[in-house]
Amino acid sequence: MEESPGRVTRNGVTVEFALVGEAGDRRPLQEGDYAQIRFKVTDAGTAQPVRGLAPAAWMDMGQVIEGQAGEQKECKEKVGLYLKGIVGIRPLVDLNAYYLLVMNQDASLSVIDPVVSMTGNTSLYAQVFLKRPGEDWARDRQGRRLFVSMPAAGEVAVVNTETFKLERSFPAGVAPTRVAVQPDGRYLWVGNDSARPSESGVTVVDTEKLEIAGRIATGRGHHEIAFSSDDRFAFVTNRDEGTVSVVDVRRLRKVKDLGTGSLPISIAFSPLSQAAYAADGKDGTISVVDPSRLEVTARVQAKPGLGPLRFSQDGRWGFVVNTAENAVHVLDAAENRLVHDIPLPGKPYQVVFTRAFAYVRLIDSERVQMINLSSRVTRSAV
């Protein structure tokens, strides 16, 4: 098997490398262009994919690093140095790099490099300064921009995640609070928590032009936002009205208000059942909204005190936290019924998922509770 600069075979494994420019861009790559770096790992004998790998990659010059007393460090030793995160000994491009962003109470964001530590005291990589304190944020589909709502400014800030610089801010209605990007990335939806009914609803922003595409009054109160998986409908809660507004995304027009309880506090969409689920904090119910019928087709009774509701990546399991009960209720979207109540050692307020686990943050503890999705009852703290 002939090797090439983009293909190498060692120990029965073939690794193919490709550097691909932007879709539709046929000119050669130039400095400053965005590009995707792809690796394909296959069995050299069968050409079948090698599964279960967690590859790491760095791009660097071909020369070795000179160590103490003229010692020459080859590829394996260089990787060992890169993994230590030593300032001054870094690769040309670290393809494994990632940053943690923290929204501060003041008008700033902190960018933390979890690998590199400066003098052993701080991992602060950069800071982004805003006009006013941020309230919520969402990334665009490509992950190159971060949209940060600033209720006190009546604006949304746009942060470049390549340079961690503030690009601009733009008006986004009265008291812009919750922000969400629809699945296809076309629109940014901003919830306006205005006290005036005519100004309380959502502002819809074109993510490419950063221009307002529409404003839709939905009802009084705080607004949470979810979308159908085909981007046809947006679902907007109106906390003080006790309703969920269904918005036609193509026409940017509200088509119906549905009563979902006394205090709709969160909403999420399941790609499995193709329905939206609104949790009511006061009544302790979860209303199932069918977008094809524009009706509430079922109500699942839990307990008062419900908070954020999120679905696992496959859409099967809905986790809704209950701060009053110190528990998480688990909803089966295939049958629209509760299947588990998982007790927790504190008040839960946030849930995020990987494919295998749910991670629950507590208000009164720095420890994160980890729940195994395969059993839905196994809990551990990290």
Residue, then its C-alpha position, 0 to 999 in steps of 0.5 A: m500500500e503506497e503512502s502519501p502525505g495525507r495517508v499513513t499505515r502503521n501496525g495494521v491501521t491506516v490513518e487518512f488526513a484531509l484539510v477541507g475549505e469552506a463548502g462551495d469555496r473552490r480556491p486554494l486555502q489561504e492564511g486566515d481561512y476557516a477549514q475543517i481537519r478530518f481524520k479517517v482511521t481504518d483497518a489496513g486489511t479490511a478497510q473497515p472503520v476502527r471504532g472505539l477510538a478517542p484520537a488526539a492530534w497536533m499540527d507542528m513543524g517537522q523538527v524535533i525539540e531540543g531538550q537538556a544537554g542537546e537531547q532530541k525529542e521525537c514525536k512521542e516525547k513532543v506529545g508528552l510535553y504538549l499534554k503537560g500544558i507548559v507555556g512556551i512549549r506548545p504545538l503550532v496548532d492544537l486540534n484538541a484545544y477547547y476553552l471554558l467560558v464563564m459569564n460573570q456578574d459584572a459586564s464581562l465573560s472570562v475565557i479559561d484555558p483548562v490545559v495551559s496554566m500561567t505560572g501555576n496560578t491562573s488559566l485565564y486566557a482572555q476576557v470579553f467586556l460587554k456594555r451591560p451584564g449578560e443574562d443568557w447566551a447561545r452559539d450559532r450553528q457553526g460555533r463561531r459566534l456567541f450571542v449574549s443577551m443584555p437585558a439592561a442594555g436592551e441589546v444582544a452582544v455578538v462575540n467572535t469565538e475565534t478571537f474572543k473579541l466583541e464584534r458588535s451589539f444590536p437592539a433586540g427589543v425590550a428586556p431581552t433575556r432568553v436566547a435560542v438558535q433554531p436547529d438549522g441556525r437561520y434565526l436567533w430567537v430572543g425572549n423579551d420580558s417586557a411588562r407591557p403586553s404589546e412588547s412582551g414576546v420574541t424578537v427574531v434575528d437573522t443570524e447571517k445579516l444580524e438584522i431583525a426579521g420579525r417581532i412577535a407579541t406572545g403574552r405576558g411574563h418570562h419566555e422560554i423557547a423550544f423548536s420542532s426538529d424540522d424548524r417549522f414551529a417555535f414554542v414560546t412560554n408566557r409565564d404570566e399568561g399560563t400559555v404556550s404560543v405556537v409560532d409558524v417559523r416560515r411566516l414568523r406569525k403566532v398561530k395559536d395560544l395553548g393553555t398549559g397550566s398556572l405557571p409554565i416554567s420550561i419547555a423542550f421538544s422531543p425528536l422521538s415523539q415529535a411533541a413539545y413538553a411544557a413543565d408547570g412549576k405551580d401545578g406540577t404538570i407536564s403538558v404535551v403539545d402536538p404541533s401537527r394538531l396544535e393541541v395539548t394532547a396529554r398532561v402528565q402529573a408530577k409534583p409542584g416545584l418543577g423547573p427546567l426540562r431537558f431531553s436526552q440526545d435521542g429524545r426518549w428520556g425527559f428529565v425535569v428537576n424539582t427543587a421543592e422535592n429535591a428530585v428529578h422526574v424522568l419522563d418516557a416520551a415514547e409513552n408520555r408517562l413518568v417512569h422514575d423519581i430520582p432523589l438528590p442530596g440538594k436542590p437541582y436546577q440544571v440538566v445537561f446530557t451526553r449520550a450515556f449520562a445526565y448531569v444535574r447541577l444543584i443550587d446548594s452544592e458544588r458537586v454535580q450528580m451523574i445519572n446513568l441513562s442506561s439504567r436511569v436509576t444509577r446516581s453518583a456525584v462528581 
